[in-house]
Amino acid sequence: MRGCLVSHLHKDHSKYIKDAIYYVLPVYSGKETSEANEGVITMQLRKKTMIGNFSVQPISVVHSCEGYAFPIEHPEMGRTLFVTDCVSFGYKVKDIDPLMIEANYDDESIIENAMNDSFSRSQSQNHMSFDNTLKAIRNNYNPRLKDIVLLHGSMHNSNTVKYEKEVKDEFGLCNVYVAEKGLKICFDNDEFGHWRITILQP
């Protein structure tokens, strides 16, 4: 393992920083997270950081604290994009595959829960709606894109079955996955030497 990227300091993303450092795994993040966690290496906006053979350039995103998305490039793997915990993603990153992106909630699910007296407090103002997820995918779609992983779905205010189907239908992709507890994602070469994503079920 070459290193660990932390998008922001909220505990559901930064809880295990100390454990990673204890096992001598370099941890990289922005200024706010590094100042709050001893031993974290600070990354600079608009500047690439080399982590082994991986090139990472953090992109600032809007959240309730300092947060980053990460285009990650490797000479064999190509370029992947990781986006979570932000309201929207208006950037266009060329030639990505796979795309890992937040699909946190949708208004229909929130309204339905309220109508059924099962309204759950939502932090939706700081997260990406499924509509904004679709906009970001459209903006970053390219012929190389074969794999999409939908991240960080709200426990109560999302419909991940619907999200998976709609992304598959709109973009004509078979490899659309929902990140759930216990899901393991493996990057590996296929028989033609191309990098691919493999889902290992728990």
VMD Tcl script that draws the C-alpha trace (Angstrom):
set ca {
  {0.00 0.00 0.00}
  {1.30 3.45 -0.98}
  {-0.89 5.77 1.06}
  {-4.32 6.84 2.25}
  {-6.33 9.85 1.04}
  {-8.78 11.54 3.42}
  {-11.37 13.83 1.84}
  {-12.19 15.86 4.97}
  {-12.08 15.81 8.75}
  {-15.57 14.54 9.61}
  {-15.22 11.41 11.74}
  {-17.00 9.07 9.35}
  {-14.08 9.76 6.99}
  {-11.15 10.46 9.31}
  {-11.80 8.11 12.23}
  {-8.99 5.68 11.41}
  {-6.22 8.15 10.61}
  {-4.34 7.28 13.80}
  {-4.55 3.57 13.00}
  {-3.17 4.11 9.50}
  {-0.27 6.17 10.84}
  {0.39 3.59 13.55}
  {0.87 0.97 10.81}
  {3.22 3.37 8.97}
  {0.78 4.08 6.14}
  {1.22 7.66 4.88}
  {-1.99 9.69 5.15}
  {-2.67 12.69 2.89}
  {-5.33 15.37 3.18}
  {-5.96 19.13 3.16}
  {-4.77 21.73 5.65}
  {-7.79 21.54 7.97}
  {-7.58 17.77 8.38}
  {-3.78 17.72 8.74}
  {-3.86 20.43 11.41}
  {-6.42 18.42 13.39}
  {-4.56 15.10 13.05}
  {-0.85 14.84 13.83}
  {1.17 13.08 11.16}
  {-1.13 13.79 8.20}
  {0.71 15.10 5.13}
  {-0.80 18.33 3.79}
  {-1.76 18.43 0.12}
  {-1.86 21.68 -1.84}
  {-4.65 22.72 -4.19}
  {-3.69 22.96 -7.89}
  {-0.54 20.97 -7.15}
  {0.00 17.29 -7.90}
  {1.22 15.01 -5.13}
  {3.10 11.83 -6.02}
  {2.23 8.83 -3.83}
  {4.38 6.02 -5.17}
  {3.49 5.90 -8.88}
  {0.11 7.53 -8.24}
  {-0.36 11.21 -9.11}
  {-3.08 12.93 -7.08}
  {-4.33 16.48 -7.58}
  {-6.90 17.57 -4.96}
  {-9.94 19.55 -6.11}
  {-11.78 21.76 -3.64}
  {-15.50 20.95 -3.20}
  {-18.29 22.63 -1.22}
  {-19.15 20.88 2.04}
  {-19.67 21.99 5.65}
  {-15.89 21.92 6.15}
  {-12.83 21.95 3.91}
  {-13.23 19.04 1.52}
  {-11.58 17.56 -1.54}
  {-12.32 15.36 -4.50}
  {-9.41 13.41 -5.97}
  {-8.47 12.69 -9.59}
  {-5.95 9.86 -9.25}
  {-3.68 8.85 -12.11}
  {-1.34 5.89 -12.56}
  {0.76 5.04 -15.65}
  {-0.81 1.56 -15.89}
  {-4.24 2.18 -14.38}
  {-5.07 5.45 -16.11}
  {-7.18 8.08 -14.40}
  {-9.92 7.58 -11.82}
  {-12.02 10.17 -9.99}
  {-13.25 10.01 -6.38}
  {-15.96 12.48 -5.31}
  {-17.89 12.47 -2.04}
  {-19.39 14.79 0.59}
  {-20.12 17.81 -1.54}
  {-23.18 19.64 -2.82}
  {-22.26 19.34 -6.49}
  {-19.32 18.66 -8.79}
  {-19.09 21.10 -11.68}
  {-15.61 20.16 -12.86}
  {-14.85 18.15 -15.98}
  {-11.99 15.65 -15.65}
  {-10.93 14.06 -18.93}
  {-10.65 10.34 -19.70}
  {-11.70 8.92 -16.32}
  {-12.53 5.31 -15.53}
  {-13.73 4.37 -13.04}
  {-15.82 7.14 -11.48}
  {-16.62 6.89 -7.77}
  {-19.19 9.54 -6.86}
  {-21.63 10.42 -4.09}
  {-25.37 9.85 -4.59}
  {-26.68 10.77 -1.16}
  {-30.40 11.53 -1.38}
  {-33.34 12.52 -3.55}
  {-36.24 14.83 -2.80}
  {-38.85 12.17 -3.55}
  {-37.48 9.91 -0.81}
  {-37.44 12.77 1.71}
  {-41.06 13.72 0.87}
  {-42.20 10.09 0.96}
  {-40.64 9.61 4.39}
  {-42.35 12.76 5.67}
  {-45.73 11.59 4.30}
  {-45.27 8.27 6.09}
  {-44.37 9.97 9.39}
  {-40.87 8.55 9.15}
  {-39.07 11.81 8.47}
  {-35.39 11.58 9.29}
  {-33.17 14.57 9.94}
  {-31.05 15.01 6.84}
  {-27.81 16.82 6.16}
  {-28.82 17.04 2.52}
  {-27.78 20.70 2.27}
  {-24.15 19.52 2.49}
  {-24.41 16.44 0.29}
  {-25.03 15.56 -3.33}
  {-28.54 14.88 -4.54}
  {-29.02 12.16 -7.11}
  {-29.98 14.84 -9.66}
  {-26.59 16.50 -9.14}
  {-24.89 13.11 -9.34}
  {-26.42 12.58 -12.78}
  {-25.30 16.06 -13.87}
  {-21.74 15.31 -12.77}
  {-21.71 11.95 -14.57}
  {-23.01 13.56 -17.77}
  {-20.35 16.26 -17.55}
  {-17.56 13.70 -17.05}
  {-18.82 10.97 -19.37}
  {-16.31 9.77 -21.95}
  {-15.82 6.65 -24.13}
  {-13.39 5.16 -21.59}
  {-15.89 5.23 -18.73}
  {-17.06 1.68 -18.05}
  {-17.36 1.56 -14.25}
  {-19.30 3.76 -11.83}
  {-19.56 3.32 -8.06}
  {-22.27 5.30 -6.25}
  {-21.10 6.37 -2.79}
  {-22.41 7.64 0.53}
  {-26.14 7.00 0.15}
  {-28.26 8.34 3.00}
  {-29.51 5.60 5.30}
  {-33.06 6.98 5.19}
  {-33.38 9.44 2.33}
  {-32.04 7.52 -0.66}
  {-33.23 4.86 -3.07}
  {-30.05 3.14 -4.21}
  {-31.85 0.48 -6.26}
  {-33.43 3.26 -8.32}
  {-30.13 5.14 -8.63}
  {-28.28 2.08 -9.91}
  {-30.95 1.32 -12.52}
  {-31.22 4.92 -13.76}
  {-27.46 5.27 -14.22}
  {-27.30 1.94 -16.07}
  {-30.22 2.90 -18.31}
  {-29.05 6.42 -19.16}
  {-25.42 5.63 -19.85}
  {-25.76 2.08 -21.15}
  {-23.32 0.69 -18.60}
  {-23.44 -2.73 -16.97}
  {-20.84 -2.00 -14.30}
  {-22.71 0.33 -11.96}
  {-22.41 -0.48 -8.27}
  {-23.70 0.90 -4.98}
  {-21.14 1.12 -2.19}
  {-22.57 -0.68 0.82}
  {-21.13 -1.94 4.07}
  {-18.76 -4.83 3.46}
  {-18.33 -4.13 -0.26}
  {-14.75 -4.51 -1.47}
  {-13.49 -3.00 -4.70}
  {-10.43 -4.39 -6.46}
  {-8.51 -2.74 -9.31}
  {-6.85 -5.32 -11.53}
  {-5.73 -6.02 -15.10}
  {-8.01 -7.93 -17.46}
  {-6.79 -10.45 -20.04}
  {-6.00 -7.61 -22.45}
  {-3.85 -5.72 -19.95}
  {-6.47 -3.05 -19.33}
  {-7.33 -1.96 -15.80}
  {-10.76 -2.87 -14.59}
  {-12.80 -2.73 -11.42}
  {-13.87 -5.96 -9.72}
  {-16.44 -6.08 -6.93}
  {-15.72 -8.61 -4.19}
  {-18.87 -9.29 -2.18}
  {-18.42 -9.78 1.58}
}
mol new
graphics top color blue
foreach p $ca { graphics top sphere $p radius 0.5 }
foreach p [lrange $ca 0 end-1] q [lrange $ca 1 end] { graphics top cylinder $p $q radius 0.2 }
display resetview
